Amino acid sequence: MIVVAGNIFIPAEKRAACLEATATLQQATRDKEPGCLAYVFGADPCRDDVIAVYELWETPPDLAAHFLHPNYTNMRAKLGEMGITGADVKKYRVDAVAPVYNSDQIATVDF
């Protein structure tokens, strides 16, 4: 499993329009790309010039296919049109998955 997470920087006055303009691409990625378990670009509630990115992919080949898909290239183009000023987005390979809460509903760091 692969997590893609980070921040996209955009002028604060353009953020709402950018999120609205990319919603269709976000939905299309979720609905039509194999292995996409989550694909969310959302407003950071603490910084008005940041869009938080969260993606979850089943396999490296699924993410590789996404990078070649029109949804990805169209998202990059749309972000450029909307005035993106930078990004800090990373990918993470996940080697273990477990619930945050145990059977007693206590948050733990155990896997």
N, C-alpha and C positions, 0 to 999 in steps of 0.2 A: 504494500500500500504506500502511496505517496501523498504527502500533504504539501500544498503550495500555499504559502502565507506571507503576508507582508503589507506594505503600504504603497499606495500610489498618491503622488502629490499633485494637486490641481488648485488653481485659484479658487478661493472660497466662494466667490460669486458665481462660479460655473459648476460647482459640485452637484447641486440638485439636478440641474439640466443634464449633466453627464450621466448620473445614475439612471435617470428616466430614459435617456437615449440608448443606454446599454442594456436595459432590462430584457428586451427581446432576445438579444444575443446570449444573455445569461440563461434564459429559459431554454433557448434552442440547444445550448451546450448540455444542459441537464437532461433534456428530453431525447436528444438525437445522437449523442456521442457515447459509444460503448465505454463502460468502465468509469464514467463520471458519477460519483456518489454525492458530490456537493460542488457548487460553483456559485459563490456569493461575492459580490462587490457591494459593500455597504458603507454608509456614512459613519465615520468615527465620531462618537458623541462628545469627545473631548477636544478635538481639533477640527475646525471647519474647513481646513484645506487638505484633508486626508480622506482617502477612500481605502478602507480595509479590505484586503483580499483574502479569501479562504476557499481553497479547492481541495477536493479529496478524490484521488484516482485509485482504481483497483491495482493497476500494474504499470510498470514503465512503458510497455508498448502502447497502452491506452493514452498515456500522457504524450508520448511521441506522436501518435496519430493526431492528437488535439493540436499540437504545434504546427501541423500541416493542414489543418481543417480551416475552411472559410470562416467559421465562427471565431477562431483565434485571430486570423489576419484581419477580419472585419472589426474585431474588438480593438486591436492595436490601432487601426486606422481611425476609429471613432474616438479613442482616447487622445490621439494626436490632434484631431479636429477640435476637440473640446479644450485643448490647451494644457495637457499634462506637462508638468515641470520637472518631474523626476519620479523614481520608483526605487523601493527597497523591498524586493520580493525574492523569497528563497524557496527551494524545494527540500523536503525532508523524507528520507526513507524510514518507514515505520517497521520495526521488528517485533513489536508486541502491542496488543490491544486488550484493554480490560475496562470494565465500568469504573467510574469515579467513586460511586457509592457501593459499599459492601451490603450484605444481606440485612445488616442492622441500620442501613441508611446513614452510615458514617463515611465521609470522604477519606480515602486512603491513597497512598502512593504505591501500593502493592500491585503487582501484576500476577 
